[in-house]
């Protein structure tokens, strides 16, 4: 499969209709749903991330690719659920309290989903209590927080503190991102990681999980 | 000068009350201009107002406006009504903005400057996923084939009407220059890949509505100050500089103004562009780095001979825990400023 598959090409080209058709065709031909994810979708989103890093693709191309990927995933997810299979790693993501910007968060969510993770998107203006409740209920390994504004960044620290207070901080790795956010800030507030673009988020999550497992 | 009214606003006992009180807001804007010794009375960069006023016409309460998005195409009669019949009262913030302008206009030594979001940037706030819709349009998807693309063009019509309403109201209240903020007109929203492939999306979504806006300003004798702190490619800078031809072009911290000078007519003053969004952090942006960058910018602008006003990359927002760090760096930056704009 991989790079010569119709699904791979449709995702890289950002064509949602072709992605859906290719998925239907592959499933009808008996390709296992998880194989479609691992052998076509994940490599396709990896390639999209590489093209973005190389400044050949830009945010619009990322979103078109994500849209194509989701149009395939919507067909695959029910089959995974029915067969009792699930993604290995769960991520909770949201834009912090007071901040309504969701473009960066949406792109990271899509890249993570394309990277083979289960993503629970809490949306924007997410209170620390909502992050805590989601961690308690959904038991993710990763929490990602986004903020576009300097004025809303402090909510990241408040959320990390809320996770500590709830006794949940050690259960999750916390990643932060957004235009004004820096590595320095991540260290200051006790986050586990920071990345300055969506493409890097997948690699960072994988690295953190690998370190955890080691 | 920094775009610093928000910093001064937060010196008020109740900043949110002050934001909606024209008399207090006028004094805040005056105080900001005098503090940083500029004749340009730059108001708050509150880019929510036009959306709030537009949605009020559609029956959406002001409290819900910021989170509200159109999610499906509107019928033509609704659009026509929204575009033509914007008769709902302006929101409290817009009324205060206009009253503050009237106050500034009554002062003989300050230039009353209005402020409005640009049409395309307003579109980006009216839709849940404007980038994908724009990318689809840029890849050739027609409105007839996609609800998202149809909604994109509908929102542009609504946004243009709302921005023109705002601008006309501010002109009526004394604005002699208008800062139009188009941060969404950037590579995050409009793919350079598509533009290079021949898409006319930048032209249709950004340039055409802003040229019409420019005509409204021209007709009223109001100068254009164009602000875009987004990531830009040269094609965009050139289009803004040559075709919109503002009196001042304000660009984000990612641009090197002394290199952009070659893209900009000599009668367009470049404004900016210290990375003030990072000023909150002494780790990411220590004072020494602010001073170094200020000196570098001033030296290079002097060397290239292009008219320049030293300033911020965007509005300098108040951050509660970092107020002192931000103010210290803004003041240090401004202490380096020449007494007059550098001019060839």
Contacts between the chains, C-beta under 8 A, distances in Angstrom:
chain1	res1	chain2	res2	distance
A	14	B	135	7.4
A	14	B	139	7.3
A	56	B	193	7.0
A	57	B	193	6.7
A	58	B	187	5.3
A	58	B	188	7.3
A	58	B	191	4.7
A	58	B	192	5.9
A	58	B	193	6.1
A	59	B	131	6.1
A	59	B	187	7.2
A	59	B	188	4.5
A	59	B	189	7.3
A	59	B	191	7.6
A	60	B	131	5.5
A	60	B	132	7.4
A	60	B	134	6.6
A	60	B	135	3.5
A	60	B	138	6.8
A	60	B	189	7.2
A	60	B	190	7.0
A	60	B	191	3.9
A	60	B	193	7.9
A	60	B	194	6.9
A	61	B	135	7.1
A	61	B	191	6.0
A	61	B	193	6.3
A	63	B	129	7.4
A	63	B	131	5.2
A	63	B	132	4.6
A	63	B	135	6.0
A	64	B	132	6.6
A	64	B	135	5.0
A	64	B	136	7.2
A	64	B	139	7.1
A	67	B	132	5.8
A	100	B	66	6.0
A	100	B	67	6.3
A	103	B	131	6.4
A	103	B	188	6.9
A	106	B	129	7.5
A	124	B	67	7.9
A	125	B	67	7.5
A	149	B	317	6.8
A	150	B	277	6.2
A	150	B	280	4.9
A	150	B	317	5.5
A	150	B	319	4.8
A	150	B	322	7.4
A	151	B	317	5.4
A	151	B	318	6.9
A	151	B	319	5.4
A	151	B	320	7.7
A	153	B	280	7.6
A	153	B	319	7.5
A	154	B	319	7.5
A	154	B	320	7.1
A	154	B	321	6.0
A	179	B	277	6.8
A	180	B	277	5.1
A	180	B	278	6.6
A	180	B	280	7.2
A	182	B	278	7.4
A	182	B	281	6.2
A	182	B	283	7.0
A	182	B	284	4.2
A	184	B	281	6.2
A	184	B	283	3.5
A	184	B	284	5.1
A	185	B	281	6.0
A	185	B	283	7.2
A	185	B	284	6.8
A	188	B	283	6.9
